């Protein structure tokens, strides 16, 4: 899943370094919106503005964890 998310996000946001340990600091509000909307659409989950926290968007791994958590919530 991580590589799939990386590919999606790198295609949408080619100037962002998704290997950064401080990914959130590289994102502007449009980048954050793009990430939330594209992952919501791709995985059929609901990502909202409340999910756009520095903790959730700190690294690619934290974005993957967010998606996995939302998928688990959806199944319960």
HELIX and SHEET records of a PDB file:
HELIX    1   1 UNK A    2  UNK A   12  1                                  11    
HELIX    2   2 UNK A   23  UNK A   26  1                                   4    
HELIX    3   3 UNK A   29  UNK A   43  1                                  15    
HELIX    4   4 UNK A   49  UNK A   51  5                                   3    
HELIX    5   5 UNK A   60  UNK A   75  1                                  16    
END                                                                             
